[in-house]
Amino acid sequence: MRIIFLAEQKRHINYFNDFFVFFKWGKQLRKEGIDVSISYHKDDFEKKPADIYAISNRYKFSEADGLKNLANRLKQKGKKVALLDANDTSGLVNFDLIKDVDFIIKKQVLKDRQAYTQNNYDLSVRPW
């Protein structure tokens, strides 16, 4: 399986830690048949062959609906599209994009996943 991420975070730029795990465990992932790479430009990203196209929510598009438009364009071609929610909150910030992607990769989640289905009026947790 080949997964390609669209991101601006190169190894020497802030937020690269969003992808650290993929490089740290790269050999093990490849042994398991998972090849992970990062594309830094949306034009190159669309042209590269992959099983899953994952778009980081930190990628800065020049147009307002850039992420949504790219996801829909890829899905129209029959591609699987994921949103990498790399924000530090345990909830989902880009909830409005959930219908535009096939699934979400969350950088961090709560240990007790039941907290997502209960509303305890804690603003740091956004119940689904």
Summary of the structure (lengths in Angstrom):
residues: 128
radius of gyration: 15.2
end to end distance: 29.4
largest distance: 44.7
contacts: 316
relative contact order: 0.16
helix: 33%
strand: 20%
